[in-house]
């Protein structure tokens, strides 16, 4: 009996153990399949698959008419195997010359002979690589010296017109990430989405025979279409180059805006830089040059501000055009003497006070308004706050808190002192003064387009506020036109065109003190005066000339921009005989000599920008109409310079893996259609053929 009980006890213990063991096995199975299933599956996939990134092509930036301003194109990474370099010093000297890289930089990269490959330079143009290949092929000693070099395809951001719109466009880093300007602001839109290539591999990461390949195509970045009109921008670029030189100025700024929509038609700041070759080694200089001062920097507007004060006073009913004032050369406010720029204007009406730019008149208007009422108008004009323009780094300007404004502060604000505005604020507010009283939100991007040209997103003009009545705006248009035709803005007068505007000269603070010798001169104007279409702002900072007032430093160049723009938009001069207009040919691809001869035969002037003998771009664009004597800008470069449109040589991918072939084709803007696996054995179109960027290359793969 005892033996039987002992056996039963042992059996029971065994069953408990077996049950526990079974439970543990079940729990483990549940853990592996349910709880850890996804993670383990993913781990297994990683072990037998190789994932390759297929870089997306960055989208282009174009002007309002589709003219390409920035695009990504094929470039190269130049690398070397340090082990194969036999003469480090000679190699470094030669490559430094060929790649425009510091010799010591190359020597440093050659020191570690343990590396099989080191990158000498990225984003090297095709012409440079072709030159190196030709040198090695034709010169036996060079071939020996430069052995170990290798070239792999890369992408490079190209700004077609160099310094054209430089700060606004911005630039990218070597990884095609936006670093400044629109490239930064719209980086997420432009960069697209990288694709994925999954290939089955063995434990040594070798592609397995008859392996399956999963290809998720990259999505090309969208195109950003600007409100900028490249032709108007070219007028502004030319005028500002001349302006900074003639005035020997520290800097100049100009904005052209559609007064009825807030669309920015041109934006220029000088000094500038070429984003194709920025001074990356000098971070401080580059940071300063990249800054979009037209939206970030505040300045005292001086007498251009009187247009806002006048509009506010008229709209509030505290003054009328016929009101009279007495200027004795100065006016006292709370014990402080505020002087006029002239000894005395004597007896004058409000209209005459605006023409004369008389400080006491606008001191009087500001004091009549009072702080609360004037500030209501200033805030309605958008001062003291960001406009919301779609550019990075916008500032707010400086508007003293109304609680701390004394009468003398209010008086100075009335004629444009003790207040600071950004250029974008000033032209936006001024546009509302002349467009019927609508404060528009400024913008520089008109639409986002997909790679087929379809509209993904469109920017609609937006009314932010209505600071003044339409009747007041009509009165201001008439008054400001007389400022140009009869008053201080005469240097902006254009015979046959109706132009309105206001000059300004502001003080500059140096080390906290007002400078008596350095000023900011400006002019803000609009045209046509009877039905405004656009406004122009020109600011000249610290001109080094005997007379540095806005009427002499800024107004003549604003006049140049206005006349060129009116001519370009098809406005005819009143009273002038009908001038013959000629159509501009397409000069892209012409030699400079051929283009010049043709322009002369058409009675047109020309100016060139760039080096080389081949025309790569022009402004105005082909098909535009100009009157005889009009000017065409020709952008030139060497023959190999990128032409964006877009017939591209198909690369040779035979013998390459799927990943390698995909990278080579994507770098040149092609899509890839895959069949099979292994290495490429057939392609269509064939190597050397030319096909449109964005088209598909069919590649068949097979195991070797």
C-alpha positions in Angstrom: 0.0 0.0 0.0 2.8 2.4 0.9 4.6 1.6 -2.4 1.4 2.3 -4.3 0.9 5.7 -2.5 4.6 6.6 -3.2 4.1 5.8 -6.9 0.9 7.9 -7.1 2.7 10.8 -5.4 5.6 10.6 -7.8 3.2 10.5 -10.8 1.4 13.5 -9.4 4.6 15.4 -9.0 5.6 14.5 -12.6 2.3 15.7 -13.9 2.7 19.0 -12.1 6.1 19.4 -13.6 4.9 18.5 -17.0 2.0 20.8 -16.7 4.2 23.7 -15.6 6.6 22.9 -18.4 3.8 22.8 -20.9 2.4 26.1 -19.6 5.8 27.7 -19.9 6.1 26.5 -23.5 2.7 27.8 -24.3 3.5 31.2 -22.6 6.7 31.4 -24.6 4.9 30.6 -27.8 2.3 33.3 -27.0 5.1 35.7 -26.2 7.0 35.0 -29.4 4.0 35.0 -31.7 1.7 37.6 -30.1 3.6 39.9 -27.8 7.0 40.0 -29.5 5.8 38.8 -32.9 6.0 42.1 -34.8 9.4 43.0 -33.3 10.9 39.5 -34.1 9.4 39.5 -37.6 11.0 42.9 -38.2 14.3 41.6 -36.8 14.2 38.6 -39.1 13.3 40.8 -42.1 16.3 43.0 -41.3 18.6 40.0 -41.2 17.7 38.7 -44.6 16.9 42.0 -46.5 19.0 45.0 -47.4 17.3 48.4 -47.4 18.6 51.1 -49.7 17.5 54.7 -49.8 16.5 56.1 -53.1 16.9 59.9 -52.9 14.0 62.1 -54.1 14.8 64.8 -56.5 14.3 68.3 -55.0 11.6 70.4 -56.6 12.4 73.6 -58.6 11.6 77.2 -57.8 10.1 79.2 -60.7 8.9 82.7 -61.2 5.2 83.7 -61.9 5.6 82.9 -65.6 7.3 79.5 -65.1 10.9 80.8 -65.6 13.2 78.4 -63.7 15.2 80.1 -61.0 16.5 77.1 -59.0 16.7 73.4 -59.8 18.7 70.3 -58.8 21.0 68.7 -61.4 23.6 66.0 -61.6 26.9 66.6 -60.0 29.6 64.3 -58.7 31.4 63.2 -55.5 35.1 63.0 -56.0 36.8 60.4 -53.8 40.2 58.8 -53.5 41.8 55.6 -52.1 44.7 57.0 -50.0 46.5 53.6 -50.3 46.9 54.1 -54.0 48.3 57.6 -53.8 52.1 57.3 -54.1 53.0 61.0 -54.0 50.8 62.8 -51.4 52.2 66.3 -51.9 52.1 66.3 -55.7 48.6 64.7 -55.7 47.3 67.3 -53.2 48.8 70.1 -55.2 47.2 69.0 -58.5 43.8 68.1 -57.0 43.7 71.4 -55.1 44.0 73.2 -58.4 41.4 71.0 -60.2 38.8 71.0 -57.4 39.5 74.5 -56.0 40.2 73.0 -52.5 42.9 74.0 -50.1 46.0 71.8 -50.6 46.4 71.2 -46.9 42.8 69.9 -46.7 43.6 67.2 -49.2 46.9 66.3 -47.5 45.0 65.8 -44.2 42.6 63.4 -45.9 45.5 61.4 -47.3 47.2 60.8 -43.9 45.2 57.7 -42.9 46.1 55.0 -45.3 43.7 52.6 -43.5 40.7 54.0 -45.3 39.8 52.5 -48.7 38.0 55.7 -49.8 37.8 59.4 -48.6 35.7 62.1 -50.1 37.7 65.0 -51.5 34.8 67.2 -52.5 31.0 66.9 -53.1 28.8 68.6 -55.7 31.6 68.8 -58.2 30.2 70.0 -61.6 30.3 67.6 -64.6 32.7 69.8 -66.5 35.3 69.5 -63.7 35.0 65.7 -63.6 35.2 65.5 -67.4 38.3 67.6 -67.3 39.9 65.2 -64.8 39.0 62.2 -66.8 40.4 63.8 -70.0 43.6 64.7 -68.2 44.1 61.1 -67.0 43.3 59.7 -70.4 45.7 62.0 -72.3 48.6 62.4 -69.9 50.3 59.2 -68.7 52.1 60.9 -65.8 48.9 62.5 -64.7 47.2 59.2 -64.8 49.8 57.7 -62.6 49.7 60.6 -60.2 45.9 60.6 -59.9 45.4 56.9 -59.6 42.9 55.9 -57.0 40.4 58.6 -57.9 36.7 57.6 -58.2 33.5 59.5 -59.1 30.0 58.8 -58.0 26.9 60.7 -58.9 25.5 63.4 -56.6 23.0 66.1 -56.9 23.7 69.9 -56.9 21.5 72.8 -56.4 21.9 75.3 -59.3 20.7 78.9 -59.2 20.3 79.7 -62.9 21.0 83.4 -62.7 23.6 83.5 -60.0 23.1 86.5 -57.7 19.6 87.1 -59.0 17.1 87.2 -56.1 19.9 85.6 -54.0 18.7 86.3 -50.4 15.1 85.5 -51.1 15.8 82.2 -52.9 18.3 81.2 -50.2 20.5 78.1 -50.5 20.8 74.4 -49.5 23.6 72.5 -47.9 25.5 69.6 -49.5 22.7 67.2 -48.4 20.1 69.3 -50.3 18.5 70.6 -47.1 17.2 74.2 -47.2 19.4 76.5 -45.1 18.0 80.0 -45.7 15.4 82.0 -47.7 12.7 80.2 -49.6 14.8 77.0 -49.6 14.4 76.9 -45.9 10.9 78.2 -45.6 9.5 75.7 -48.1 12.0 72.9 -47.4 9.3 70.3 -46.6 7.5 71.1 -49.9 10.6 71.1 -52.0 12.5 68.0 -50.7 10.0 65.3 -51.7 10.0 61.9 -50.1 12.8 59.4 -50.5 12.0 55.9 -51.9 13.0 52.5 -50.5 14.6 49.5 -52.2 14.5 46.2 -50.4 16.6 43.3 -51.6 16.9 39.7 -50.2 20.5 39.0 -49.1 22.5 36.2 -47.5 24.4 36.3 -44.2 27.3 38.1 -46.0 24.9 40.8 -47.4 25.2 39.4 -50.9 22.1 39.5 -53.2 20.5 36.0 -53.2 19.8 34.3 -56.5 16.2 34.7 -57.6 15.7 37.1 -54.8 12.6 39.3 -54.6 13.0 43.1 -54.9 10.6 45.5 -53.4 10.8 49.0 -54.9 9.0 52.0 -53.4 9.5 54.9 -55.8 10.6 58.2 -54.4 8.3 61.2 -54.7 9.8 64.2 -56.4 9.6 67.4 -54.5 6.9 69.9 -55.5 7.7 73.0 -57.5 7.4 76.4 -55.7 6.0 79.1 -58.0 6.7 82.6 -56.9 4.9 85.9 -57.4 8.2 87.3 -58.6 8.3 88.5 -62.2 11.8 87.7 -63.4 11.7 90.6 -65.9 10.7 93.1 -63.3 13.3 91.6 -61.0 16.0 92.1 -63.7 15.0 95.8 -63.9 15.4 96.1 -60.1 18.7 94.2 -60.0 20.2 96.4 -62.7 19.0 99.6 -61.0 20.3 98.5 -57.6 23.7 97.6 -58.9 24.0 101.1 -60.3 22.5 102.7 -57.2 25.0 101.2 -54.8 27.9 102.1 -57.0 26.8 105.7 -57.9 26.0 106.5 -54.2 28.9 104.5 -52.8 26.4 103.2 -50.3 26.7 100.7 -47.5 23.6 98.9 -48.8 20.5 99.3 -50.9 17.1 97.7 -50.8 14.2 97.6 -53.2 10.8 96.0 -53.3 8.1 96.1 -56.0 4.6 95.1 -54.9 1.3 94.6 -56.6 -0.7 97.2 -54.6 -4.0 95.4 -55.2 -3.0 91.9 -54.1 0.1 92.2 -51.9 2.1 90.0 -54.3 5.8 90.7 -54.3 6.9 91.3 -57.9 10.6 92.0 -57.2 12.9 91.9 -54.1 16.5 93.0 -54.1 19.2 93.7 -51.5 22.8 94.6 -52.1 25.5 93.7 -51.3 24.6 90.1 -52.1 26.3 86.8 -53.1 26.1 84.0 -55.6 24.4 81.0 -54.0 26.1 78.7 -56.5 29.4 79.5 -54.7 28.7 81.0 -51.3 31.5 81.8 -48.9 30.9 78.8 -46.6 34.3 79.1 -45.1 33.4 82.5 -43.6 30.3 81.9 -41.6 29.9 85.4 -40.3 30.1 87.0 -43.8 27.7 84.3 -45.2 25.2 84.8 -42.4 25.2 88.6 -43.0 24.8 88.2 -46.8 22.0 85.6 -46.5 19.9 87.8 -44.2 16.7 89.1 -45.9 17.0 92.6 -44.5 13.9 93.7 -46.5 11.8 91.8 -44.0 14.0 91.6 -40.9 15.7 95.0 -40.5 13.9 98.1 -39.0 14.8 101.6 -40.1 13.5 105.1 -39.5 11.4 105.9 -42.6 11.7 109.7 -42.4 9.4 111.7 -44.6 8.0 108.7 -46.6 6.1 108.1 -43.3 4.3 111.5 -43.8 2.0 109.7 -46.4 0.6 107.6 -43.5 0.2 110.5 -41.1 -1.5 112.5 -43.8 -3.9 109.7 -44.8 -4.8 109.1 -41.1 -5.5 112.8 -40.4 -7.7 113.2 -43.5 -9.5 109.9 -42.8 -10.1 110.9 -39.2 -11.5 114.3 -40.2 -9.0 116.3 -38.1 -7.7 118.0 -41.3 -8.7 118.7 -44.9 -6.7 119.3 -48.0 -7.4 123.1 -47.8 -6.3 123.5 -44.2 -3.6 126.1 -43.8 -0.4 126.0 -41.7 2.4 128.4 -40.9 6.0 127.2 -41.0 8.6 129.4 -39.4 11.3 126.8 -39.7 10.7 125.2 -36.4 8.0 124.3 -33.9 8.2 123.8 -30.1 6.6 120.9 -28.3 6.8 120.6 -24.5 9.9 122.7 -24.5 11.7 120.8 -27.3 12.4 122.6 -30.6 11.7 120.5 -33.7 13.2 122.0 -36.9 12.1 121.9 -40.4 14.6 121.0 -43.1 14.1 124.5 -44.6 14.5 127.9 -42.9 10.8 128.7 -43.5 8.0 127.5 -45.8 5.7 130.3 -44.6 2.0 130.1 -45.2 1.0 126.7 -46.8 -2.0 124.4 -47.3 -1.9 120.7 -46.3 -1.4 119.7 -49.9 1.6 122.1 -50.1 2.9 120.9 -46.8 3.0 117.3 -48.3 4.7 118.6 -51.5 7.2 120.6 -49.4 7.7 117.7 -46.9 7.3 120.3 -44.1 8.0 118.8 -40.7 5.9 121.4 -38.6 2.8 120.5 -40.7 3.0 116.8 -39.7 3.9 117.6 -36.1 0.7 119.6 -36.0 -1.3 116.8 -37.6 0.0 114.2 -35.1 -0.8 116.4 -32.1 -4.3 117.0 -33.5 -4.8 113.2 -33.8 -3.6 112.4 -30.3 -1.8 109.3 -29.3 -4.8 107.0 -29.0 -6.3 107.9 -32.4 -3.0 108.0 -34.3 -2.0 104.7 -32.9 -5.3 103.1 -34.0 -4.4 104.1 -37.5 -0.8 103.0 -37.3 -1.8 99.6 -36.0 -4.4 99.3 -38.7 -1.6 100.0 -41.2 0.2 97.0 -39.7 3.0 98.8 -37.9 4.5 97.2 -34.8 3.6 93.7 -36.0 4.7 91.2 -38.5 3.0 91.3 -41.9 3.0 87.5 -42.1 5.0 87.4 -45.4 6.1 83.9 -46.2 9.8 84.6 -45.8 11.9 83.6 -42.8 13.2 86.1 -40.2 10.6 88.8 -40.4 10.9 91.5 -37.8 8.2 93.6 -36.1 9.7 97.1 -36.5 9.6 99.4 -33.5 6.5 101.2 -32.3 6.8 102.8 -28.8 4.2 101.5 -26.4 1.4 104.1 -26.4 1.5 104.3 -22.6 4.9 105.8 -22.7 4.4 108.2 -25.6 4.9 111.9 -24.7 3.8 114.7 -26.9 7.3 115.2 -28.3 7.5 111.5 -29.2 4.1 111.8 -30.9 5.2 114.9 -32.7 8.3 113.1 -34.1 6.4 110.0 -35.1 4.2 112.3 -37.2 7.1 113.0 -39.6 8.8 109.6 -39.4 11.2 109.8 -36.5 11.0 107.9 -33.2 9.4 105.0 -35.1 11.0 102.2 -37.1 9.5 100.0 -39.8 10.7 97.2 -41.9 10.8 97.7 -45.7 8.0 95.1 -46.2 5.9 96.9 -43.5 6.4 100.3 -45.2 5.5 99.2 -48.7 2.5 97.2 -47.5 1.1 100.1 -45.5 1.8 102.6 -48.4 0.0 100.3 -50.8 -3.1 100.5 -48.6 -2.9 104.3 -48.8 -3.2 104.3 -52.6 -5.2 101.1 -53.5 -8.5 102.1 -52.1 -7.8 101.6 -48.4 -7.1 97.8 -48.2 -4.2 96.5 -46.2 -3.1 93.3 -48.1 -1.1 90.5 -46.6 2.2 90.4 -48.6 3.3 87.1 -50.1 6.0 85.8 -52.4 4.7 82.2 -53.2 1.7 82.1 -55.6 1.3 78.3 -55.8 2.7 74.9 -55.1 2.8 72.6 -58.1 3.3 68.9 -58.4 5.8 67.4 -60.8 3.1 67.3 -63.6 2.4 71.0 -63.1 -0.9 70.4 -61.3 -1.8 72.9 -58.6 -1.4 71.5 -55.1 -2.0 74.8 -53.3 -2.7 78.3 -54.5 -2.2 81.5 -52.4 -5.2 83.8 -52.5 -4.9 87.6 -51.9 -5.9 88.3 -48.3 -7.3 91.6 -47.0 -6.0 92.1 -43.4 -7.6 95.4 -42.6 -9.2 98.5 -44.0 -7.3 101.4 -42.4 -8.7 104.2 -44.5 -11.8 104.9 -46.6 -11.7 104.6 -50.4 -12.4 108.4 -50.6 -9.4 109.1 -48.5 -7.3 106.9 -50.7 -8.4 108.7 -53.8 -7.4 112.0 -52.2 -4.0 110.6 -51.3 -3.4 109.5 -54.8 -4.0 113.0 -56.1 -1.8 114.6 -53.4 1.1 112.1 -53.9 1.0 112.6 -57.7 1.6 116.3 -57.2 4.6 115.5 -54.9 6.3 113.9 -57.9 5.1 116.3 -60.6 5.6 119.5 -58.5 7.3 118.8 -55.2 10.3 117.1 -53.7 9.8 113.9 -55.7 10.6 115.5 -59.1 13.5 113.1 -59.7 11.0 110.3 -60.0 8.9 112.2 -62.6 8.5 110.5 -66.0 7.1 112.5 -68.9 4.0 110.8 -70.3 3.4 108.6 -67.2 1.4 109.5 -64.1 3.5 108.6 -61.1 2.9 109.4 -57.4 5.2 109.0 -54.4 7.2 110.5 -51.5 10.8 111.0 -50.7 12.4 110.5 -47.3 15.6 111.2 -45.5 16.1 109.6 -42.0 18.8 109.9 -39.4 21.1 107.1 -38.6 22.3 106.3 -35.0 26.0 105.4 -34.6 27.1 104.3 -31.1 23.8 105.5 -29.7 24.1 109.0 -31.1 22.4 110.7 -34.1 24.9 111.1 -36.9 25.0 114.4 -38.7 26.7 113.0 -41.8 25.1 109.6 -42.4 21.5 109.2 -43.5 19.1 106.7 -45.0 17.6 108.1 -48.2 14.4 106.5 -49.6 11.7 106.9 -52.1 8.3 105.1 -52.2 6.1 105.5 -55.3 3.3 104.0 -57.3 2.0 103.9 -60.9 -0.1 104.6 -62.7 -1.3 107.3 -60.3 -4.9 107.2 -61.6 -5.3 103.4 -61.4 -2.4 102.1 -59.3 -1.0 98.7 -60.3 2.3 98.5 -58.4 4.4 100.3 -55.8 8.2 100.7 -55.6 10.3 101.2 -52.5 14.0 102.1 -52.8 16.2 102.5 -49.7 19.8 103.8 -49.8 21.7 103.3 -46.6 24.7 105.5 -45.8 25.4 107.0 -49.2 28.8 108.5 -49.4 28.0 111.5 -51.7 27.8 115.3 -51.1 24.0 115.3 -51.1 22.5 112.1 -49.6 18.8 113.0 -49.4 16.3 110.5 -50.6 15.3 112.7 -53.5 18.8 112.5 -54.9 20.0 109.0 -53.9 16.9 106.9 -54.2 14.3 108.7 -56.4 16.3 108.5 -59.7 16.6 104.7 -59.4 13.0 104.3 -58.4 12.2 106.3 -61.6 14.2 103.9 -63.6 12.4 100.9 -62.2 9.0 102.4 -62.7 9.6 103.4 -66.3 11.0 100.0 -67.2 8.1 98.2 -65.5 5.4 100.4 -67.1 7.0 99.8 -70.5 7.3 96.0 -69.8 3.6 95.9 -68.8 2.5 97.6 -72.0 1.6 101.1 -70.7 2.0 103.7 -73.4 3.2 107.3 -72.6 0.5 109.9 -72.9 0.9 112.3 -75.8 3.8 110.4 -77.3 3.8 109.1 -80.8 3.1 105.4 -81.1 6.4 103.7 -80.7 7.1 100.5 -82.6 7.3 97.4 -80.3 9.5 94.5 -81.2 9.3 90.9 -80.0 12.4 89.6 -78.2 13.8 86.4 -79.7 14.8 83.3 -77.6 18.6 83.8 -77.2 19.2 80.7 -75.0 22.0 78.7 -76.5 23.2 81.5 -78.8 26.7 82.8 -78.6 27.0 86.2 -77.0 28.2 87.8 -80.2 25.2 86.4 -82.1 22.8 87.7 -79.5 24.4 91.2 -79.5 24.2 91.5 -83.3 20.6 90.5 -83.3 19.7 93.0 -80.5 21.4 95.8 -82.3 19.5 95.0 -85.5 16.3 95.3 -83.5 17.2 98.6 -82.0 17.5 97.2 -78.5 20.1 97.8 -75.9 21.7 95.0 -73.9 23.6 94.3 -70.7 25.5 91.1 -69.8 25.8 89.3 -66.5 28.3 86.4 -66.1 31.3 84.9 -67.8 31.6 82.8 -70.9 30.4 83.1 -74.4 27.0 81.3 -74.3 23.7 82.8 -73.4 22.0 80.7 -70.8 19.1 83.0 -69.8 17.6 86.3 -70.6 15.3 89.0 -69.2 12.8 89.8 -70.4 11.9 86.4 -71.6 11.5 85.4 -75.2 8.3 86.6 -76.7 8.1 89.8 -74.6 7.5 93.1 -76.4 9.8 96.1 -76.0 9.8 99.5 -77.6 12.9 100.5 -79.5 15.7 101.5 -77.2 14.6 99.0 -74.5 17.2 96.9 -72.7 17.6 93.1 -72.6 19.7 91.4 -69.9 21.8 88.5 -71.2 23.1 85.9 -68.7 26.1 84.1 -69.9 28.2 81.1 -68.9 30.4 78.4 -70.3 28.8 76.0 -72.7 28.5 73.2 -70.3 26.3 75.2 -67.8 23.1 73.5 -66.9 20.1 74.1 -69.1 17.0 73.2 -67.2 14.9 72.1 -70.0 15.4 69.2 -69.8 16.6 66.8 -72.3 19.1 64.7 -70.4 21.7 62.1 -71.5 20.7 58.7 -70.2 23.5 57.1 -68.1 25.0 53.7 -68.5 23.6 51.4 -65.8 24.5 48.0 -67.3 26.3 45.9 -64.7 25.0 47.9 -61.8 22.8 46.6 -58.9 19.3 47.8 -58.5 20.3 50.3 -55.8 23.2 51.6 -57.9 21.1 51.9 -61.1 18.4 53.7 -59.2 20.8 56.2 -57.7 22.4 56.9 -61.1 19.1 57.4 -62.9 17.5 59.4 -60.1 20.5 61.7 -60.0 19.7 62.7 -63.5 16.0 63.1 -63.0 14.8 59.8 -64.4 12.3 57.4 -63.0 13.2 53.7 -62.9 11.0 50.7 -63.9 12.4 47.4 -62.6 12.1 43.9 -63.9 14.0 40.9 -62.4 16.8 41.1 -59.8 20.5 40.9 -59.7 22.5 43.3 -62.0 21.3 45.3 -64.9 21.5 43.5 -68.3 19.3 45.7 -70.5 18.0 49.3 -70.4 15.7 51.4 -72.5 16.4 54.1 -73.6 20.0 53.0 -74.2 23.1 54.7 -72.8 23.9 57.9 -74.6 20.3 58.6 -75.7 18.7 61.9 -74.7 15.3 61.7 -72.9 13.1 64.2 -71.0 13.8 64.7 -67.3 11.1 62.9 -65.4 10.6 60.2 -68.0 11.0 56.4 -67.2 14.0 54.2 -68.0 13.1 50.5 -68.1 15.9 48.3 -66.8 16.0 44.5 -66.7 18.0 42.7 -64.0 19.4 39.2 -63.9 21.7 37.2 -61.7 25.3 37.1 -63.2 
